[in-house]
Amino acid sequence: MFAQTVKDIIEDNKNNGRVINQKDLAEILGMTKQSFSNKMQRDTFTVADVVKIADYLGMQLILKGENDYIIK
């Protein structure tokens, strides 16, 4: 589920002139590009992974439901 979001973010940033690739994201997660690629294929991101990626990209996580929560 989150792997597709990562792909979309990479593509959106590419269209806006900012190059972000899997190698960059692997480095911020402290893993090799191959390990990150495996994580993408298996879609096995942890909450900690998502928070680190969002922080690196200057994004906020929003939990949607009856009440909305923003994770900063």
CNS distance restraints for C-alpha pairs under 8 A (distance, minus, plus):
assign (resid   1 and name CA) (resid   5 and name CA) 7.13 0.50 0.50
assign (resid   1 and name CA) (resid  43 and name CA) 6.42 0.50 0.50
assign (resid   2 and name CA) (resid   6 and name CA) 6.29 0.50 0.50
assign (resid   2 and name CA) (resid  43 and name CA) 6.52 0.50 0.50
assign (resid   2 and name CA) (resid  45 and name CA) 6.98 0.50 0.50
assign (resid   3 and name CA) (resid   7 and name CA) 6.33 0.50 0.50
assign (resid   3 and name CA) (resid  40 and name CA) 5.19 0.50 0.50
assign (resid   3 and name CA) (resid  41 and name CA) 7.53 0.50 0.50
assign (resid   3 and name CA) (resid  43 and name CA) 5.37 0.50 0.50
assign (resid   3 and name CA) (resid  45 and name CA) 7.74 0.50 0.50
assign (resid   4 and name CA) (resid   8 and name CA) 6.18 0.50 0.50
assign (resid   5 and name CA) (resid   9 and name CA) 6.12 0.50 0.50
assign (resid   6 and name CA) (resid  10 and name CA) 6.18 0.50 0.50
assign (resid   7 and name CA) (resid  11 and name CA) 6.22 0.50 0.50
assign (resid   8 and name CA) (resid  12 and name CA) 5.99 0.50 0.50
assign (resid   9 and name CA) (resid  13 and name CA) 6.07 0.50 0.50
assign (resid  10 and name CA) (resid  14 and name CA) 6.15 0.50 0.50
assign (resid  10 and name CA) (resid  19 and name CA) 7.53 0.50 0.50
assign (resid  10 and name CA) (resid  20 and name CA) 5.74 0.50 0.50
assign (resid  10 and name CA) (resid  21 and name CA) 6.50 0.50 0.50
assign (resid  11 and name CA) (resid  15 and name CA) 6.26 0.50 0.50
assign (resid  12 and name CA) (resid  16 and name CA) 6.37 0.50 0.50
assign (resid  13 and name CA) (resid  17 and name CA) 6.26 0.50 0.50
assign (resid  13 and name CA) (resid  18 and name CA) 5.03 0.50 0.50
assign (resid  13 and name CA) (resid  19 and name CA) 6.32 0.50 0.50
assign (resid  13 and name CA) (resid  20 and name CA) 6.83 0.50 0.50
assign (resid  14 and name CA) (resid  18 and name CA) 5.27 0.50 0.50
assign (resid  14 and name CA) (resid  19 and name CA) 5.21 0.50 0.50
assign (resid  14 and name CA) (resid  20 and name CA) 7.05 0.50 0.50
assign (resid  20 and name CA) (resid  24 and name CA) 6.38 0.50 0.50
assign (resid  20 and name CA) (resid  25 and name CA) 7.62 0.50 0.50
assign (resid  21 and name CA) (resid  25 and name CA) 6.57 0.50 0.50
assign (resid  22 and name CA) (resid  26 and name CA) 5.92 0.50 0.50
assign (resid  22 and name CA) (resid  33 and name CA) 6.49 0.50 0.50
assign (resid  22 and name CA) (resid  36 and name CA) 7.00 0.50 0.50
assign (resid  22 and name CA) (resid  37 and name CA) 7.35 0.50 0.50
assign (resid  23 and name CA) (resid  27 and name CA) 6.23 0.50 0.50
assign (resid  23 and name CA) (resid  32 and name CA) 7.53 0.50 0.50
assign (resid  23 and name CA) (resid  33 and name CA) 5.12 0.50 0.50
assign (resid  23 and name CA) (resid  36 and name CA) 7.91 0.50 0.50
assign (resid  24 and name CA) (resid  28 and name CA) 6.56 0.50 0.50
assign (resid  25 and name CA) (resid  29 and name CA) 6.36 0.50 0.50
assign (resid  25 and name CA) (resid  36 and name CA) 7.77 0.50 0.50
assign (resid  25 and name CA) (resid  53 and name CA) 6.83 0.50 0.50
assign (resid  26 and name CA) (resid  30 and name CA) 6.16 0.50 0.50
assign (resid  26 and name CA) (resid  31 and name CA) 5.19 0.50 0.50
assign (resid  26 and name CA) (resid  32 and name CA) 5.79 0.50 0.50
assign (resid  26 and name CA) (resid  33 and name CA) 5.41 0.50 0.50
assign (resid  26 and name CA) (resid  35 and name CA) 7.66 0.50 0.50
assign (resid  26 and name CA) (resid  36 and name CA) 5.38 0.50 0.50
assign (resid  27 and name CA) (resid  31 and name CA) 5.84 0.50 0.50
assign (resid  27 and name CA) (resid  32 and name CA) 6.90 0.50 0.50
assign (resid  27 and name CA) (resid  33 and name CA) 7.71 0.50 0.50
assign (resid  28 and name CA) (resid  52 and name CA) 7.13 0.50 0.50
assign (resid  28 and name CA) (resid  53 and name CA) 7.36 0.50 0.50
assign (resid  28 and name CA) (resid  56 and name CA) 7.57 0.50 0.50
assign (resid  29 and name CA) (resid  49 and name CA) 6.53 0.50 0.50
assign (resid  29 and name CA) (resid  52 and name CA) 6.95 0.50 0.50
assign (resid  29 and name CA) (resid  53 and name CA) 7.72 0.50 0.50
assign (resid  31 and name CA) (resid  35 and name CA) 6.13 0.50 0.50
assign (resid  31 and name CA) (resid  36 and name CA) 6.61 0.50 0.50
assign (resid  32 and name CA) (resid  36 and name CA) 6.27 0.50 0.50
assign (resid  33 and name CA) (resid  37 and name CA) 6.06 0.50 0.50
assign (resid  34 and name CA) (resid  38 and name CA) 6.21 0.50 0.50
assign (resid  35 and name CA) (resid  39 and name CA) 6.21 0.50 0.50
assign (resid  36 and name CA) (resid  40 and name CA) 6.19 0.50 0.50
assign (resid  37 and name CA) (resid  41 and name CA) 6.24 0.50 0.50
assign (resid  38 and name CA) (resid  42 and name CA) 6.08 0.50 0.50
assign (resid  39 and name CA) (resid  43 and name CA) 5.45 0.50 0.50
assign (resid  39 and name CA) (resid  44 and name CA) 5.27 0.50 0.50
assign (resid  39 and name CA) (resid  45 and name CA) 6.50 0.50 0.50
assign (resid  40 and name CA) (resid  44 and name CA) 7.05 0.50 0.50
assign (resid  40 and name CA) (resid  45 and name CA) 7.82 0.50 0.50
assign (resid  45 and name CA) (resid  49 and name CA) 5.83 0.50 0.50
assign (resid  45 and name CA) (resid  50 and name CA) 6.73 0.50 0.50
assign (resid  46 and name CA) (resid  50 and name CA) 6.42 0.50 0.50
assign (resid  47 and name CA) (resid  51 and name CA) 6.19 0.50 0.50
assign (resid  48 and name CA) (resid  52 and name CA) 6.20 0.50 0.50
assign (resid  49 and name CA) (resid  53 and name CA) 6.21 0.50 0.50
assign (resid  50 and name CA) (resid  54 and name CA) 6.07 0.50 0.50
assign (resid  51 and name CA) (resid  55 and name CA) 6.05 0.50 0.50
assign (resid  51 and name CA) (resid  61 and name CA) 7.44 0.50 0.50
assign (resid  52 and name CA) (resid  56 and name CA) 6.15 0.50 0.50
assign (resid  53 and name CA) (resid  57 and name CA) 6.22 0.50 0.50
assign (resid  54 and name CA) (resid  58 and name CA) 6.02 0.50 0.50
assign (resid  54 and name CA) (resid  59 and name CA) 4.80 0.50 0.50
assign (resid  54 and name CA) (resid  60 and name CA) 6.13 0.50 0.50
assign (resid  54 and name CA) (resid  61 and name CA) 7.00 0.50 0.50
assign (resid  55 and name CA) (resid  59 and name CA) 5.94 0.50 0.50
assign (resid  55 and name CA) (resid  60 and name CA) 7.30 0.50 0.50
assign (resid  60 and name CA) (resid  70 and name CA) 6.70 0.50 0.50
assign (resid  60 and name CA) (resid  71 and name CA) 6.11 0.50 0.50
assign (resid  60 and name CA) (resid  72 and name CA) 5.79 0.50 0.50
assign (resid  61 and name CA) (resid  70 and name CA) 5.71 0.50 0.50
assign (resid  61 and name CA) (resid  71 and name CA) 5.03 0.50 0.50
assign (resid  61 and name CA) (resid  72 and name CA) 6.94 0.50 0.50
assign (resid  62 and name CA) (resid  68 and name CA) 6.79 0.50 0.50
assign (resid  62 and name CA) (resid  69 and name CA) 5.54 0.50 0.50
assign (resid  62 and name CA) (resid  70 and name CA) 4.40 0.50 0.50
assign (resid  62 and name CA) (resid  71 and name CA) 6.09 0.50 0.50
assign (resid  63 and name CA) (resid  68 and name CA) 5.58 0.50 0.50
assign (resid  63 and name CA) (resid  69 and name CA) 4.98 0.50 0.50
assign (resid  63 and name CA) (resid  70 and name CA) 6.30 0.50 0.50
assign (resid  63 and name CA) (resid  71 and name CA) 7.72 0.50 0.50
assign (resid  64 and name CA) (resid  68 and name CA) 4.77 0.50 0.50
assign (resid  64 and name CA) (resid  69 and name CA) 6.70 0.50 0.50
